[in-house]
Amino acid sequence: MSFAAQLAIADVAVLEHLGEEQDVRYVASNGAVADVRGIFDEAYVKVEAGEVGYSSSGPAVFLRTAGLSSDPRTDDFRVVARGKTYKLREAMPDGMGGILLLLHWVV
């Protein structure tokens, strides 16, 4: 079994058993809806180390791309988690079938 396949199995197991995992509604721009398991963090902190260095915080969710109804890197989708609606700020694929979506709240 390939490393990518083993990682996909591990991701699914973590998403099913981690305390913060929950159902997340992914709504593609064409209206297609996918209810998927994800790890949602309302105060995710992104740190950029470099010459200047900075950090930012905001909502984020980790999802497996296999269950999504569109490609989050190119679609104008919405995510509904914990009763709030969010839009994409930045997509960070892990290269192994998972993606971290940095979000912002939509009023």
Secondary structure by P-SEA (a helix, b strand, c coil): ccaaaaaaaaaaaaaaccccbbbbbbbcccccccccccccccbbbbbbbcccccccccbbbbbccccccccccccbbbbbcccbbbbbcbbbbccccbbbbbccccc
